[in-house]
Amino acid sequence: MSTQHAAIEDPQLGTLSRAETTLDDGDVVTHDWYSGALTIDGRELELMIDGADVDQVGSLIPRVHAVVADLEGIRRRASDAIITHFSDGEPSPDELETGSDDLVLDTLEITDDATVLHFTDSCGRHFPDGYWPAVHLGLDGTIGEVTVEG
């Protein structure tokens, strides 16, 4: 992290830093979001919070806390939505359970108008390599859109 951007210290979320990418030529690109990581059930969950300054990101932290507090329930609703959206018919309870096991939540993205859960297909049977499903939640927590990103 560059010293020109203040980090945010949060008791629940840890250190959130302005996201940067170092290019092959050594140039550094500073992104308009803060990032951090949580360890949940032995796995690292990446956090991306939209905003270029501490105040903007700080205004979104209460929503991050609320999502993290109900993460297991939200994650399950999201994985069910993915399996249902990409199924030819109504998925069985076993298909939903298998999908929940196969889809691993990797990134939680918080913006002013949405929460996006990005998943990885851990078995490679649901999505082609290089693509991942994402579930977009509205501010009220309802599932708004299911997408495939790459």
Secondary structure by P-SEA (a helix, b strand, c coil): ccccbbbbbbccccccccbbbbccccbbbbccccccccccccbbbbbbbbcccaaaaaaaaaaaaaaaaaaaaaaaaaaaaaaaaaccccccaaaaaaaaaaccccbbbbcccbbbbbbbccccccccccbbbbbbbccccccccccccc
